[in-house]
Amino acid sequence: MTDRRWRPRLLTMLLAVNLALLALPLAGIWFLRVYESALVRQTESELIGQAALIAAQFRAAWLAAAPPEALSRQPRAQRAPSEDRWQPIPASLDLADDPILPPAPDGVPPGVPPEPVALRVGPPLRDVLLSAQRHTLAGMQIVDARGIVVASTEDDEGGSLAALQELAEALRGTPTSVLRERPAESYAGLPAWPLSRVAGVRVHVAIPVTDGDRILGAVLLRRTPRTLIQALYGKRYHLVALGALLLLVGGALATFTALTVSRPVRGAVEQARRVAAGERGAVQPLPHRYTREVAELSASLATMAQTLERRADYIRDFAAEIGHEFKTPLAAMRGTVELLRDDVTAMAPEDRDRFLDNLAADIERLERLTRRLLDLARADALRPTGEERAALDTIIPPLVERYCSKGLQIAVEAPAARLVAQADADSIAAVLTNLLDNVRQHAGPDATVHVAWHTQGPVIVLTVADDGPGISAGNQARVFDRFFTTARDGGGTGLGLPIVRSRLAAFGGTIRLLPSDRGATFEVMLPLDTGAAA
């Protein structure tokens, strides 16, 4: 029965798999959002650079405006200044590791007045900060050593930001970067990016302004980094081109795979359908066998088709032979029954007994033929497990003794070493029994038989030779044919040697008729169990 459930074609599956594999990198960037941490660090690096320039400008202005004794009154940095000429400040923020702090609070009124020098040099720098903000979009504040704002882009001069964690660290001499939540009012009316973690985050960078080990103040910058969507939108044309290229490559790969896999498989399926429909010779080697699996599939299909054809031929010929063998005794039995039915009362007793004897002989022949057919069927269906082992010196001598008691003269030539065959004892006994029965039937009960076995490489060679009249040249080629016998009147069925051949073939053995000057010589070859022989 044909399964009519829908199933995708191999080409469709291959295309889907290729597209899924191509989409995995993009999906990883989208869902894992690894790129967002890079955007944060990029923003941090930009703010560090801007803050360093503003700090240098504030320091120069502070030193130029301060009296000589003012520097000694500034607080000392808690971290000893480095004597190295180069002091880079690396970007270190990571969305996966660093906490996101609450929004920065507004400045509070200070408890003390601003430092005089910073208060004097700060306001002139406000115009610089505002001008830079137009291009950098960053919020900027300059504070004195106490954390009081002296210049800002936020109109919050005079307020104290000393409570900010990042600024407190900077006023102790350590550059600090933190992530803070973006105030809701700062992006009111802007589109929301629910899949972006940086849309509601600001990067805060605080850089100390120092001269030697003295703290002159600090610079605080903050800005929202670009979102992943914004970054990808800036590369939208490149991404579209890359997506188109990936689709093209995926389609090309799927097409190539389909041609190398799907096309030969379709050819194999079509050949299998033709075989199922009964067509002979339908399976031929596939013209396109690009892969090893397809080549193996093609070879397996061809072997299977040949096996099926041989099996069909075997069954057809076997059925014809059985019909022929059964036809003769059945016809004789039908004729006998008709004669007895018509003339049984008028028939002489001796004639009636003769017809009944013929009927009984035909029935016995059919029974004998049926038993041998069952033996042949069992031999053809024999499937060894691979564990069968049998020693010839424990099987052959008892059989020889039994046939010697029936009048056969049997000489045995056995090797000194025990030989174990990779076959079961029943099959070896059946082989020798059939061969000795043939000697008694064709050469007579007084014939002389020579039985010998020896090794020849990885096999055991068993020979059975008699001194009877032998087999004529015309019959030698037919002795292994089913139902061929020259002793049909003596009860022969012509199935003994075919049964022997089938049993031997199940274990990888063979049997053949050897040429001889007198009598008949059969050679049996069985695989040797080399482990046991050793």
Solvent accessible surface area in square Angstrom, and as a share of the most:
residue,aa,sasa,rsa
1,M,246,1.10
2,T,99,0.58
3,D,70,0.36
4,R,217,0.79
5,R,171,0.62
6,W,208,0.73
7,R,134,0.49
8,P,53,0.33
9,R,170,0.62
10,L,69,0.34
11,L,80,0.40
12,T,73,0.43
13,M,94,0.42
14,L,35,0.17
15,L,68,0.34
16,A,54,0.42
17,V,78,0.45
18,N,24,0.12
19,L,61,0.30
20,A,57,0.44
21,L,105,0.52
22,L,37,0.19
23,A,49,0.38
24,L,110,0.55
25,P,84,0.53
26,L,80,0.40
27,A,36,0.28
28,G,23,0.23
29,I,78,0.40
30,W,80,0.28
31,F,144,0.60
32,L,125,0.62
33,R,57,0.21
34,V,102,0.59
35,Y,87,0.33
36,E,0,0.00
37,S,12,0.08
38,A,40,0.31
39,L,4,0.02
40,V,0,0.00
41,R,84,0.31
42,Q,82,0.37
43,T,4,0.02
44,E,1,0.01
45,S,57,0.36
46,E,64,0.29
47,L,0,0.00
48,I,15,0.08
49,G,36,0.34
50,Q,38,0.17
51,A,0,0.00
52,A,44,0.34
53,L,134,0.67
54,I,15,0.08
55,A,9,0.07
56,A,60,0.47
57,Q,81,0.36
58,F,0,0.00
59,R,93,0.34
60,A,60,0.47
61,A,32,0.25
62,W,0,0.00
63,L,64,0.32
64,A,91,0.71
65,A,37,0.28
66,A,20,0.16
67,P,53,0.34
68,P,133,0.83
69,E,92,0.41
70,A,2,0.01
71,L,52,0.26
72,S,71,0.46
73,R,164,0.60
74,Q,9,0.04
75,P,66,0.41
76,R,147,0.54
77,A,19,0.15
78,Q,144,0.64
79,R,135,0.49
80,A,85,0.66
81,P,72,0.45
82,S,64,0.41
83,E,179,0.80
84,D,84,0.43
85,R,197,0.72
86,W,172,0.60
87,Q,111,0.49
88,P,117,0.74
89,I,59,0.30
90,P,108,0.68
91,A,31,0.24
92,S,82,0.53
93,L,6,0.03
94,D,36,0.19
95,L,17,0.09
96,A,83,0.64
97,D,115,0.59
98,D,44,0.23
99,P,96,0.60
100,I,74,0.37
101,L,35,0.17
102,P,88,0.55
103,P,54,0.34
104,A,35,0.27
105,P,81,0.51
106,D,130,0.67
107,G,27,0.26
108,V,85,0.49
109,P,120,0.75
110,P,44,0.28
111,G,84,0.81
112,V,75,0.43
113,P,103,0.65
114,P,28,0.17
115,E,15,0.07
116,P,87,0.55
117,V,6,0.04
118,A,0,0.00
119,L,89,0.44
120,R,128,0.47
121,V,13,0.07
122,G,0,0.00
123,P,72,0.45
124,P,90,0.56
125,L,13,0.07
126,R,64,0.23
127,D,101,0.52
128,V,62,0.35
129,L,1,0.00
130,L,57,0.28
131,S,59,0.38
132,A,34,0.27
133,Q,48,0.21
134,R,189,0.69
135,H,148,0.66
136,T,30,0.18
137,L,137,0.68
138,A,0,0.00
139,G,8,0.08
140,M,1,0.01
141,Q,5,0.02
142,I,0,0.00
143,V,0,0.00
144,D,0,0.00
145,A,14,0.11
146,R,113,0.41
147,G,0,0.00
148,I,2,0.01
149,V,2,0.01
150,V,3,0.02
151,A,0,0.00
152,S,0,0.00
153,T,15,0.09
154,E,78,0.35
155,D,107,0.56
156,D,38,0.20
157,E,71,0.32
158,G,32,0.30
159,G,13,0.12
160,S,16,0.10
161,L,10,0.05
162,A,44,0.34
163,A,97,0.75
164,L,5,0.03
165,Q,99,0.44
166,E,0,0.00
167,L,0,0.00
168,A,25,0.19
169,E,55,0.25
170,A,0,0.00
171,L,27,0.13
172,R,93,0.34
173,G,7,0.06
174,T,48,0.28
175,P,35,0.22
176,T,25,0.14
177,S,26,0.17
178,V,14,0.08
179,L,1,0.01
180,R,16,0.06
181,E,83,0.37
182,R,45,0.16
183,P,32,0.20
184,A,72,0.56
185,E,133,0.60
186,S,42,0.27
187,Y,80,0.30
188,A,79,0.61
189,G,85,0.82
190,L,101,0.50
191,P,91,0.57
192,A,86,0.67
193,W,78,0.28
194,P,122,0.77
195,L,97,0.48
196,S,14,0.09
197,R,91,0.33
198,V,0,0.00
199,A,19,0.15
200,G,28,0.27
201,V,5,0.03
202,R,56,0.20
203,V,0,0.00
204,H,4,0.02
205,V,1,0.00
206,A,0,0.00
207,I,10,0.05
208,P,18,0.11
209,V,3,0.02
210,T,45,0.26
211,D,28,0.15
212,G,54,0.52
213,D,41,0.21
214,R,41,0.15
215,I,0,0.00
216,L,0,0.00
217,G,0,0.00
218,A,0,0.00
219,V,0,0.00
220,L,1,0.01
221,L,0,0.00
222,R,30,0.11
223,R,39,0.14
224,T,35,0.21
225,P,3,0.02
226,R,116,0.42
227,T,5,0.03
228,L,5,0.03
229,I,47,0.24
230,Q,82,0.36
231,A,6,0.05
232,L,49,0.24
233,Y,133,0.51
234,G,49,0.47
235,K,117,0.50
236,R,85,0.31
237,Y,157,0.60
238,H,128,0.57
239,L,61,0.31
240,V,107,0.61
241,A,63,0.49
242,L,78,0.39
243,G,23,0.22
244,A,58,0.45
245,L,96,0.48
246,L,42,0.21
247,L,112,0.56
248,L,126,0.63
249,V,59,0.34
250,G,0,0.00
251,G,24,0.23
252,A,58,0.45
253,L,83,0.41
254,A,1,0.01
255,T,70,0.41
256,F,130,0.54
257,T,39,0.23
258,A,9,0.07
259,L,88,0.44
260,T,16,0.09
261,V,44,0.25
262,S,7,0.05
263,R,103,0.38
264,P,4,0.03
265,V,52,0.30
266,R,129,0.47
267,G,27,0.26
268,A,4,0.03
269,V,65,0.37
270,E,85,0.38
271,Q,20,0.09
272,A,37,0.29
273,R,157,0.57
274,R,88,0.32
275,V,29,0.17
276,A,92,0.71
277,A,89,0.69
278,G,57,0.55
279,E,80,0.36
280,R,135,0.49
281,G,42,0.41
282,A,2,0.02
283,V,16,0.09
284,Q,103,0.46
285,P,81,0.51
286,L,6,0.03
287,P,115,0.72
288,H,57,0.25
289,R,121,0.44
290,Y,116,0.44
291,T,46,0.27
292,R,185,0.68
293,E,121,0.54
294,V,6,0.04
295,A,37,0.28
296,E,97,0.43
297,L,70,0.35
298,S,4,0.02
299,A,59,0.46
300,S,66,0.43
301,L,21,0.11
302,A,18,0.14
303,T,80,0.46
304,M,85,0.38
305,A,5,0.04
306,Q,99,0.44
307,T,62,0.36
308,L,88,0.44
309,E,46,0.21
310,R,145,0.53
311,R,115,0.42
312,A,48,0.37
313,D,35,0.18
314,Y,60,0.23
315,I,104,0.53
316,R,136,0.50
317,D,61,0.31
318,F,40,0.17
319,A,60,0.47
320,A,68,0.53
321,E,52,0.23
322,I,44,0.22
323,G,41,0.39
324,H,124,0.55
325,E,10,0.04
326,F,47,0.20
327,K,141,0.60
328,T,77,0.45
329,P,1,0.00
330,L,78,0.39
331,A,52,0.41
332,A,47,0.36
333,M,36,0.16
334,R,147,0.54
335,G,30,0.29
336,T,10,0.06
337,V,58,0.33
338,E,84,0.38
339,L,78,0.39
340,L,24,0.12
341,R,174,0.64
342,D,107,0.55
343,D,62,0.32
344,V,62,0.35
345,T,132,0.77
346,A,91,0.71
347,M,27,0.12
348,A,35,0.27
349,P,81,0.51
350,E,117,0.52
351,D,48,0.25
352,R,75,0.28
353,D,75,0.39
354,R,125,0.46
355,F,38,0.16
356,L,80,0.40
357,D,95,0.49
358,N,68,0.35
359,L,31,0.15
360,A,59,0.46
361,A,57,0.44
362,D,22,0.11
363,I,73,0.37
364,E,97,0.44
365,R,53,0.19
366,L,23,0.11
367,E,92,0.41
368,R,59,0.22
369,L,4,0.02
370,T,60,0.35
371,R,133,0.48
372,R,60,0.22
373,L,25,0.12
374,L,97,0.48
375,D,41,0.21
376,L,3,0.02
377,A,57,0.44
378,R,140,0.51
379,A,2,0.02
380,D,45,0.23
381,A,68,0.53
382,L,44,0.22
383,R,173,0.63
384,P,45,0.28
385,T,109,0.63
386,G,47,0.45
387,E,140,0.63
388,E,39,0.17
389,R,110,0.40
390,A,8,0.07
391,A,14,0.11
392,L,0,0.00
393,D,54,0.28
394,T,76,0.44
395,I,20,0.10
396,I,0,0.00
397,P,59,0.37
398,P,78,0.49
399,L,18,0.09
400,V,13,0.07
401,E,126,0.57
402,R,113,0.41
403,Y,4,0.01
404,C,53,0.32
405,S,93,0.60
406,K,97,0.41
407,G,27,0.26
408,L,2,0.01
409,Q,106,0.47
410,I,25,0.13
411,A,50,0.39
412,V,65,0.37
413,E,103,0.46
414,A,57,0.44
415,P,47,0.29
416,A,119,0.92
417,A,65,0.50
418,R,133,0.49
419,L,10,0.05
420,V,17,0.09
421,A,0,0.00
422,Q,64,0.28
423,A,1,0.00
424,D,35,0.18
425,A,47,0.36
426,D,101,0.52
427,S,3,0.02
428,I,3,0.02
429,A,28,0.21
430,A,25,0.19
431,V,3,0.01
432,L,0,0.00
433,T,33,0.19
434,N,17,0.09
435,L,3,0.01
436,L,0,0.00
437,D,58,0.30
438,N,37,0.19
439,V,8,0.05
440,R,85,0.31
441,Q,79,0.35
442,H,85,0.38
443,A,26,0.20
444,G,21,0.20
445,P,72,0.45
446,D,117,0.60
447,A,9,0.07
448,T,61,0.35
449,V,0,0.00
450,H,76,0.34
451,V,0,0.00
452,A,12,0.09
453,W,8,0.03
454,H,86,0.38
455,T,60,0.35
456,Q,104,0.46
457,G,61,0.59
458,P,96,0.61
459,V,36,0.21
460,I,0,0.00
461,V,3,0.02
462,L,3,0.01
463,T,28,0.16
464,V,3,0.02
465,A,28,0.21
466,D,19,0.10
467,D,46,0.24
468,G,11,0.11
469,P,115,0.73
470,G,28,0.27
471,I,51,0.26
472,S,64,0.42
473,A,91,0.70
474,G,62,0.59
475,N,37,0.19
476,Q,84,0.37
477,A,97,0.75
478,R,118,0.43
479,V,14,0.08
480,F,32,0.13
481,D,67,0.35
482,R,43,0.16
483,F,10,0.04
484,F,35,0.15
485,T,26,0.15
486,T,93,0.54
487,A,17,0.13
488,R,82,0.30
489,D,156,0.81
490,G,60,0.58
491,G,18,0.17
492,G,12,0.12
493,T,16,0.09
494,G,13,0.13
495,L,0,0.00
496,G,13,0.13
497,L,17,0.08
498,P,4,0.03
499,I,6,0.03
500,V,1,0.00
501,R,105,0.38
502,S,21,0.14
503,R,47,0.17
504,L,3,0.01
505,A,65,0.51
506,A,29,0.23
507,F,22,0.09
508,G,63,0.61
509,G,6,0.06
510,T,78,0.45
511,I,15,0.08
512,R,136,0.50
513,L,36,0.18
514,L,37,0.19
515,P,126,0.79
516,S,56,0.36
517,D,161,0.84
518,R,168,0.61
519,G,10,0.10
520,A,10,0.08
521,T,21,0.12
522,F,16,0.07
523,E,19,0.08
524,V,1,0.00
525,M,49,0.22
526,L,4,0.02
527,P,28,0.18
528,L,14,0.07
529,D,20,0.10
530,T,82,0.48
531,G,59,0.57
532,A,55,0.42
533,A,41,0.32
534,A,122,0.95
